[in-house]
């Protein structure tokens, strides 16, 4: 009898999306095919401790981000992740499934650790993760590749503190309203919609609480369209969904996503023409490749009244919560959650085999 593949689901983390990560991990665990895979749960608490977690407790946990928390389990042995010698497998983990949203998890940091340990892992690599996390860098690369994005100005904390008036003077071309966003954050954390010029500085300073780099982005009159991409050669792109916001914030804010049950409506599938869907899928697939993504990503687009699309952002570890678009879009496209999780793990193992076959020195 073949041994089951041991999958370590890593979740929690030190970002502002800690609680959302726990919700996502719960659903990944629930979708895991236990006939093929054996789960091992590693929770990273807000202090950075790596702690073993109990699968049954996670499955029984609350579904409200305000109520979930990690249990204070036993510390993870370093031998579980760090190889003990040349050619030795790390611990007894076959593949890692990071469900770490936001900084210190989605930005290439843990991906680098996994690379050093030589353990296959789900999702984008170090470069793609870092690019996808940084809204400034990703938008500049998309623009360089001829993929349209909304106009924006990037501000850095050290320069803003020295000359806030000079920094604010750069924003004139954007007009109003604008959105202020931490460059490296997700789940709409730290984002504000600003309609009054007098409120811009306060919104920027609020965003600087979450990152040292902030985007001020021109608001776009558009529909919010999302697509899911699944790695492969070539990558596959799902049908599209649409976010229809009803929340008083006036945009798809953290509260609209996770707190207010009626804050937004998901249109599945999005009411698009065949031509619109084809163009949206092509743009999502192209963005996935330009930004060096692998495994999975959710690509968020704007559809303007004139029928043109812009890329809003890409998410390299999309949510797997009960309301998350990524698994919903693939289910609508014919891949159920269990099949999706299995596909993602298989892609990770295949990439691990290909990378292991690469030469590491000229003498090999």
Secondary structure, 3 states (H helix, E strand, C coil): CCCCEEEEEEEECCCCCHHHHHHHHHHHHHHCCCCCEEEEEEEECCCCCEEEECHHHHHCCCCCCCCCCCCCCCECCHHHCCCCCCCCCCCCCCEEEEECCCCCCCCCHHHHHHHHHCCEECCCCHHHHHHHHCHHHHHHHHHHCCCCCCCEEEEEHHHHHHCHHHHHHHHHHHCCCEEEEECCCCCCCCCEEECCHHHHHHHHHHHCCCCCEEEEEECCCEEEEEEEEECCCCCEEEEEEEEEECCCCCCCCHHHHHHCCCCEEEEECCCCCHHHHHHHHHHHHHHHHHCCCCCEEEEEEEEECCCCEEEEEEECCCCCCCCCHHHHHHHHCCCCHHHHHHHHHHHHHHHHHHHHCCCCCCCC
